[in-house]
Amino acid sequence: MNGRPVLFGSSLKNKGMGIQLSFQLLVAIITAVLVLTALSMSRGISQASKLVEKQTQISSLSSCNFYSGKWVFDNQSRPLYNGTNCSFMDDGMACQKFGRKNLKYLYWKWQPNDCDLPRFNATAMLEKLRNKRVVYVGDSLNRNQWVSMVCILESEIPNHLKYVNYNGSLVTFKAIEYNATIDFYWAPLLVESNCDDPSYHRVEERIVRIDSIEKHARIWKDADVLVFNSYLWWRLNLKVLWGSFESANAKYEYLGMLRTYELGLQTWADWLDTHVNRTKTRVFFVSLSPTHNRGEDWGKANGQNCYDETEPISNREYWGSDSDPKMMKLVGVAIKKLNEKSGFKVELLNITQLSEYRKEGHSSIYRKHWDPLTKEQLANPSSYADCIHWCLPGVPDIWNHFLYAHLLHL
């Protein structure tokens, strides 16, 4: 036989090696498929686990009473921001800037009995508010809360991407990168009154147009989130005006505090029902913010107040004499009627009881004084202590934490 000899042993050896390589390749492919399948399943399980965890958290929060709990000292996670670095801090609330040395008030965290509040993530809040407008509407306590929210959020934004603009009753904070707007609008009685000038509202006789709100409400109409408050300005016996301020035929009468407040809330509720897009806008009402002007309420001598207080009230049953439960009830009734009438939902941020405990959290004497202090005042600091507004960082931060929980998790 001519030609090269056939090497049967070599041929069998090569074939064996080919089979071995094919088997190894098959094993490698199967292994890779199993690994990828395992990773995919693991990722799926992880995603499912996160989804279940999130749903569990939502369920837990939705069934939790945020407002029943206690203040706990926490110098690790509080305060939520550095007040001395806040670009838009208000001098009426900047207690550190104006000499407050006892800073323990900065480190109290509200702990609900039934759940843990989600951590306040400023970036997540800004993302939630992307291309949206929030408007805080009310008096100087609502401005207190607005400043708190601005200080929480602005700490995450570079200086060239944020600004505040003042335009009469409207103050606007803009987060440029997010196209997010957070406004405060001065309307202490919500409806029209002779106290509507944001700078000159200390009038001898307060007059309210109880059935007129459109002058203010046109400013809020397009908001995505509305946060209302109104309480302290109703505590005097307001004169009710029927007609316009310019009319010679206008009629005036006194209806009493509770009836006047009830009618004002009804005008507010009617406007919401008629004008607010309920598929777009979420509406919140902040319950009354307590004052601590009467030291005898918590065992101090008559004539004393929040001045020189350094600790919260520990009595869980404490309720200050300046907080009127009848007025709070009227708010609840107005919200309930609105919901029953047309299904319109107003969410109540019930901050009163938890704020009652914080007698040491007020601005007190540690603020800017726009009028020179007299010798008599300087000799008696409690005489000029502000026991209405709050130091920042401080109590209003938790009010905004509740708002955060509602907007991002409920």
Solvent accessible surface area in square Angstrom, and as a share of the most:
residue,aa,sasa,rsa
1,M,229,1.02
2,N,150,0.77
3,G,71,0.68
4,R,224,0.82
5,P,110,0.69
6,V,100,0.58
7,L,121,0.60
8,F,152,0.63
9,G,54,0.52
10,S,51,0.33
11,S,61,0.39
12,L,122,0.61
13,K,137,0.58
14,N,94,0.48
15,K,127,0.54
16,G,37,0.35
17,M,100,0.45
18,G,33,0.32
19,I,113,0.57
20,Q,103,0.46
21,L,113,0.56
22,S,69,0.45
23,F,127,0.53
24,Q,92,0.41
25,L,112,0.56
26,L,94,0.47
27,V,67,0.38
28,A,56,0.43
29,I,89,0.45
30,I,85,0.43
31,T,67,0.39
32,A,49,0.38
33,V,83,0.48
34,L,113,0.56
35,V,76,0.44
36,L,117,0.58
37,T,62,0.36
38,A,57,0.44
39,L,93,0.46
40,S,62,0.40
41,M,116,0.52
42,S,62,0.40
43,R,141,0.52
44,G,36,0.34
45,I,113,0.57
46,S,48,0.31
47,Q,113,0.50
48,A,52,0.40
49,S,63,0.41
50,K,137,0.58
51,L,100,0.50
52,V,91,0.52
53,E,118,0.53
54,K,113,0.48
55,Q,102,0.45
56,T,81,0.47
57,Q,68,0.30
58,I,64,0.32
59,S,67,0.43
60,S,47,0.30
61,L,4,0.02
62,S,75,0.49
63,S,95,0.61
64,C,17,0.10
65,N,75,0.38
66,F,7,0.03
67,Y,43,0.17
68,S,42,0.27
69,G,3,0.03
70,K,103,0.44
71,W,27,0.09
72,V,42,0.24
73,F,92,0.38
74,D,22,0.11
75,N,83,0.43
76,Q,161,0.72
77,S,54,0.35
78,R,35,0.13
79,P,42,0.27
80,L,46,0.23
81,Y,15,0.06
82,N,79,0.40
83,G,8,0.08
84,T,85,0.49
85,N,108,0.55
86,C,13,0.08
87,S,66,0.43
88,F,44,0.18
89,M,36,0.16
90,D,27,0.14
91,D,41,0.21
92,G,11,0.11
93,M,9,0.04
94,A,7,0.06
95,C,0,0.00
96,Q,54,0.24
97,K,134,0.57
98,F,65,0.27
99,G,32,0.31
100,R,17,0.06
101,K,175,0.74
102,N,63,0.32
103,L,58,0.29
104,K,70,0.30
105,Y,3,0.01
106,L,13,0.06
107,Y,57,0.21
108,W,39,0.14
109,K,52,0.22
110,W,6,0.02
111,Q,46,0.20
112,P,4,0.02
113,N,86,0.44
114,D,97,0.50
115,C,16,0.10
116,D,104,0.54
117,L,26,0.13
118,P,8,0.05
119,R,180,0.66
120,F,15,0.06
121,N,48,0.24
122,A,14,0.11
123,T,65,0.38
124,A,33,0.25
125,M,2,0.01
126,L,0,0.00
127,E,89,0.40
128,K,91,0.38
129,L,3,0.02
130,R,89,0.32
131,N,105,0.54
132,K,81,0.34
133,R,39,0.14
134,V,4,0.02
135,V,0,0.00
136,Y,0,0.00
137,V,0,0.00
138,G,0,0.00
139,D,3,0.02
140,S,34,0.22
141,L,7,0.04
142,N,1,0.01
143,R,54,0.20
144,N,0,0.00
145,Q,1,0.00
146,W,3,0.01
147,V,0,0.00
148,S,0,0.00
149,M,3,0.01
150,V,1,0.00
151,C,1,0.01
152,I,6,0.03
153,L,0,0.00
154,E,6,0.02
155,S,66,0.43
156,E,99,0.44
157,I,9,0.05
158,P,64,0.40
159,N,119,0.61
160,H,142,0.63
161,L,40,0.20
162,K,22,0.09
163,Y,99,0.38
164,V,27,0.16
165,N,75,0.39
166,Y,136,0.52
167,N,99,0.51
168,G,58,0.56
169,S,24,0.16
170,L,36,0.18
171,V,8,0.05
172,T,22,0.13
173,F,0,0.00
174,K,43,0.18
175,A,1,0.00
176,I,81,0.41
177,E,102,0.46
178,Y,28,0.11
179,N,74,0.38
180,A,1,0.01
181,T,18,0.10
182,I,1,0.01
183,D,2,0.01
184,F,5,0.02
185,Y,15,0.06
186,W,13,0.05
187,A,0,0.00
188,P,0,0.00
189,L,0,0.00
190,L,3,0.02
191,V,0,0.00
192,E,17,0.08
193,S,5,0.03
194,N,48,0.25
195,C,0,0.00
196,D,14,0.07
197,D,64,0.33
198,P,51,0.32
199,S,80,0.52
200,Y,179,0.68
201,H,32,0.14
202,R,218,0.80
203,V,55,0.31
204,E,187,0.84
205,E,75,0.34
206,R,53,0.19
207,I,26,0.13
208,V,0,0.00
209,R,50,0.18
210,I,3,0.01
211,D,85,0.44
212,S,18,0.11
213,I,11,0.05
214,E,82,0.37
215,K,94,0.40
216,H,2,0.01
217,A,0,0.00
218,R,147,0.54
219,I,44,0.22
220,W,0,0.00
221,K,104,0.44
222,D,87,0.45
223,A,1,0.01
224,D,20,0.10
225,V,6,0.04
226,L,2,0.01
227,V,0,0.00
228,F,0,0.00
229,N,12,0.06
230,S,2,0.01
231,Y,12,0.05
232,L,40,0.20
233,W,27,0.10
234,W,5,0.02
235,R,79,0.29
236,L,103,0.51
237,N,91,0.47
238,L,2,0.01
239,K,39,0.17
240,V,0,0.00
241,L,0,0.00
242,W,87,0.30
243,G,36,0.34
244,S,33,0.21
245,F,70,0.29
246,E,154,0.69
247,S,47,0.30
248,A,107,0.83
249,N,133,0.68
250,A,20,0.15
251,K,147,0.62
252,Y,101,0.38
253,E,73,0.33
254,Y,116,0.44
255,L,54,0.27
256,G,30,0.29
257,M,46,0.21
258,L,63,0.31
259,R,119,0.43
260,T,3,0.02
261,Y,3,0.01
262,E,69,0.31
263,L,37,0.18
264,G,2,0.02
265,L,4,0.02
266,Q,64,0.29
267,T,23,0.13
268,W,0,0.00
269,A,4,0.03
270,D,58,0.30
271,W,10,0.04
272,L,0,0.00
273,D,30,0.16
274,T,105,0.61
275,H,68,0.30
276,V,11,0.06
277,N,82,0.42
278,R,105,0.38
279,T,128,0.74
280,K,94,0.40
281,T,12,0.07
282,R,70,0.26
283,V,2,0.01
284,F,0,0.00
285,F,3,0.01
286,V,6,0.04
287,S,8,0.05
288,L,8,0.04
289,S,7,0.05
290,P,2,0.01
291,T,11,0.06
292,H,2,0.01
293,N,65,0.33
294,R,115,0.42
295,G,0,0.00
296,E,72,0.32
297,D,48,0.25
298,W,45,0.16
299,G,72,0.69
300,K,60,0.25
301,A,68,0.53
302,N,125,0.64
303,G,66,0.64
304,Q,66,0.29
305,N,15,0.07
306,C,4,0.03
307,Y,54,0.21
308,D,104,0.54
309,E,27,0.12
310,T,52,0.30
311,E,73,0.33
312,P,23,0.15
313,I,18,0.09
314,S,105,0.68
315,N,83,0.43
316,R,118,0.43
317,E,146,0.66
318,Y,15,0.06
319,W,92,0.32
320,G,3,0.03
321,S,70,0.45
322,D,29,0.15
323,S,4,0.03
324,D,23,0.12
325,P,83,0.52
326,K,130,0.55
327,M,1,0.01
328,M,42,0.19
329,K,145,0.62
330,L,32,0.16
331,V,8,0.05
332,G,33,0.31
333,V,64,0.37
334,A,10,0.08
335,I,22,0.11
336,K,126,0.53
337,K,107,0.45
338,L,6,0.03
339,N,75,0.38
340,E,122,0.55
341,K,141,0.60
342,S,44,0.29
343,G,51,0.49
344,F,4,0.02
345,K,138,0.58
346,V,8,0.05
347,E,18,0.08
348,L,62,0.31
349,L,0,0.00
350,N,55,0.28
351,I,0,0.00
352,T,1,0.00
353,Q,56,0.25
354,L,0,0.00
355,S,0,0.00
356,E,0,0.00
357,Y,12,0.05
358,R,3,0.01
359,K,18,0.08
360,E,4,0.02
361,G,2,0.01
362,H,2,0.01
363,S,0,0.00
364,S,6,0.04
365,I,33,0.17
366,Y,53,0.20
367,R,44,0.16
368,K,79,0.34
369,H,55,0.25
370,W,160,0.56
371,D,94,0.49
372,P,126,0.79
373,L,51,0.25
374,T,68,0.40
375,K,172,0.73
376,E,130,0.58
377,Q,55,0.24
378,L,104,0.52
379,A,87,0.67
380,N,75,0.38
381,P,32,0.20
382,S,9,0.06
383,S,63,0.41
384,Y,27,0.10
385,A,15,0.11
386,D,23,0.12
387,C,1,0.01
388,I,55,0.28
389,H,43,0.19
390,W,0,0.00
391,C,0,0.00
392,L,2,0.01
393,P,1,0.01
394,G,14,0.14
395,V,1,0.00
396,P,0,0.00
397,D,11,0.06
398,I,11,0.05
399,W,3,0.01
400,N,0,0.00
401,H,6,0.03
402,F,0,0.00
403,L,1,0.01
404,Y,6,0.02
405,A,0,0.00
406,H,25,0.11
407,L,7,0.04
408,L,43,0.21
409,H,35,0.15
410,L,69,0.34
